[in-house]
Amino acid sequence: MNFRDEELLADVIARLIGDVRHVAVGNASPIPATAALLARERGHGRPYVSLLGSPKHTFWTDGGRELFDCAGQGRIDVFFLSGGQIDGHGNINLVSIGDYAHPKVRFPGSFGSAHLYYVVPKVILFRTEHSRRTLVPDVDFISAPGASEPNVFRTGGPIALVTNRCLFSFADGRFRLESVHPGHTVEEVVENTGFDFERPAQVPETPAPSPETLTLMRETVAPQLAEVYPQFAAQVFGVGQAAFAR
């Protein structure tokens, strides 16, 4: 079966989620939301999935503030973060590019990223533009640090970075290339990555989504996405909000 890039990335992220209790998804994250719902369908109801902005898929009523409280209490196992810049140390930048007093680009802001990066055990980074302007040697502003000094208590941090070109794992303060997506090459990843990373002698290709996975995404997950991400559900899966209402 043919598949779209968004379906491949959702499948990759779903496998990274693993067997956990609770996955939370913040704003403007349709691909991680697809992955979280896919993981729940594969696990027959586990993990519990919280989608910020969804009355159906959250148990809280106070938006982001309650999300942060749950994370601080150790009640969220997986979260997702992105940034205008991500560097080779796992730092993300959601503030600005250039001199802080006179920035060239201003981003929306850090929100709860620094808090969530410290307290959620598994943070999966994602970026759908894999280029040297987004994956940089060092971010211009650290919104949330990928690692901390040994004397800093921290239960969470990055485990992986998923881009439109490849999958990196993250451990001991460095990224490692784990697989390259179909249609892309290791040379392409090197050329478009601003930071150094480790890699094995032979880098495997990312497995394509199985026909069963694609059917599950398109027929079961996509109608649920239409509640919070109607444009994404319509564009990627051809599903409108009417499907969610049924």
Residue pairs with C-beta under 8 A, 6 or more apart in sequence:
1 209
1 211
1 214
3 208
3 209
3 214
4 236
5 164
5 181
6 30
6 31
6 34
6 232
6 236
7 34
7 209
7 214
7 217
7 236
8 181
8 182
8 206
8 208
8 209
9 31
9 35
9 126
9 128
9 162
9 164
10 31
10 32
10 34
10 35
10 38
10 217
11 35
11 38
11 207
11 209
11 213
11 217
12 35
12 162
12 167
12 206
13 31
13 32
13 35
13 80
13 124
13 126
13 162
14 35
14 36
14 38
14 39
14 42
16 122
16 124
16 159
16 160
16 162
17 23
17 35
17 36
17 39
17 47
17 78
17 122
17 124
18 78
18 122
19 43
19 46
19 47
20 47
20 77
20 78
20 122
21 46
21 47
21 48
21 77
22 47
22 48
22 49
22 50
22 70
22 75
22 76
22 77
22 78
23 36
23 39
23 40
23 47
23 48
23 49
23 50
23 76
23 77
23 78
23 79
24 49
24 50
24 52
24 67
24 70
24 71
24 76
24 78
24 79
24 120
25 32
25 33
25 36
25 49
25 50
25 51
25 52
25 79
25 80
26 52
26 64
26 67
26 79
26 80
26 111
27 52
27 53
29 80
29 82
29 126
30 225
30 228
30 229
30 232
30 233
31 126
31 128
32 80
32 124
32 126
33 51
33 225
33 228
33 229
34 217
34 221
34 222
34 225
36 47
36 49
36 51
36 78
37 49
37 221
37 224
37 225
38 213
38 216
38 217
38 221
39 47
39 49
40 46
40 47
40 48
40 49
41 216
41 220
41 221
42 216
47 77
47 78
49 57
50 57
50 58
50 59
50 60
50 67
50 70
50 76
51 57
51 58
51 228
52 58
52 63
52 64
52 67
53 63
53 228
54 227
54 228
56 224
56 227
57 224
57 227
57 228
60 66
60 67
60 70
64 111
64 112
67 76
67 112
68 112
68 115
68 116
70 76
71 79
71 112
71 115
71 116
71 119
71 120
72 115
72 119
74 119
74 155
76 116
76 120
77 120
77 121
77 122
78 120
78 121
78 122
78 123
78 124
79 116
79 120
79 122
79 123
79 124
80 123
80 124
80 125
80 126
81 92
81 113
81 116
81 117
81 123
81 124
81 125
81 126
81 144
81 158
82 92
82 125
82 126
82 127
83 92
83 93
83 94
83 107
83 113
83 125
83 127
83 139
83 143
83 144
84 93
84 94
84 97
84 105
84 107
84 134
85 92
85 93
85 97
85 133
85 134
85 135
85 136
85 139
85 140
86 92
86 93
86 125
86 127
86 134
86 135
86 136
86 139
86 161
87 93
87 135
87 136
87 137
87 138
87 139
87 146
87 194
87 195
88 135
88 137
88 138
88 174
88 175
88 194
88 195
88 196
88 197
89 138
89 145
89 146
89 147
89 173
89 174
89 195
90 125
90 145
90 146
90 147
90 157
90 158
90 161
90 170
90 173
90 175
91 138
91 139
91 142
91 143
91 144
91 145
91 146
92 113
92 117
92 125
92 139
92 142
92 143
92 144
92 146
93 107
93 139
93 140
93 141
93 142
93 143
94 107
94 108
94 109
94 110
94 111
94 113
94 143
94 144
95 106
95 107
95 109
95 110
95 141
95 143
96 103
96 104
96 105
96 106
96 107
96 140
96 141
97 103
97 104
97 105
97 107
97 140
97 141
98 104
98 105
98 140
100 140
100 141
110 143
110 144
113 143
113 144
114 143
114 144
114 145
116 123
116 144
116 156
117 123
117 144
117 145
117 146
117 156
117 157
117 158
118 148
118 154
118 155
118 156
118 157
119 155
119 156
120 155
120 156
121 155
121 156
122 156
122 159
123 156
123 157
123 158
123 159
124 158
124 159
124 160
124 161
124 162
125 158
125 160
125 161
125 162
125 170
126 161
126 162
126 163
127 134
127 135
127 161
127 162
127 163
127 164
128 163
128 164
129 163
129 164
130 163
130 164
130 165
130 166
130 189
130 192
130 193
131 192
132 192
132 193
132 194
133 194
135 163
135 192
135 193
135 194
135 195
136 194
136 195
137 194
137 195
137 196
146 157
146 158
146 170
146 173
147 157
147 173
148 154
157 170
158 170
159 169
159 170
159 171
160 167
160 168
160 169
160 170
160 178
161 167
161 168
161 170
161 175
162 168
164 181
165 180
165 181
165 184
165 188
165 189
165 192
166 177
166 178
166 179
166 180
166 181
166 184
166 189
166 206
167 177
167 178
167 179
167 181
167 206
168 175
168 176
168 177
168 178
168 197
169 175
169 176
169 178
170 176
174 197
174 198
175 195
175 197
175 198
176 197
176 198
176 199
177 186
177 189
177 197
177 198
177 199
177 200
177 203
178 203
178 204
179 203
179 204
179 205
179 206
179 207
180 186
180 188
180 189
180 203
180 204
180 205
180 206
181 205
181 206
182 205
182 206
182 208
186 199
186 203
209 217
217 237
218 237
222 233
222 236
222 237
222 239
222 243
223 233
223 239
223 243
223 244
223 246
224 244
225 232
225 233
225 237
225 239
225 244
226 233
226 234
226 239
226 240
226 241
226 243
226 244
227 241
227 244
230 240
230 241
233 239
233 240
233 241
233 243
233 244
234 240
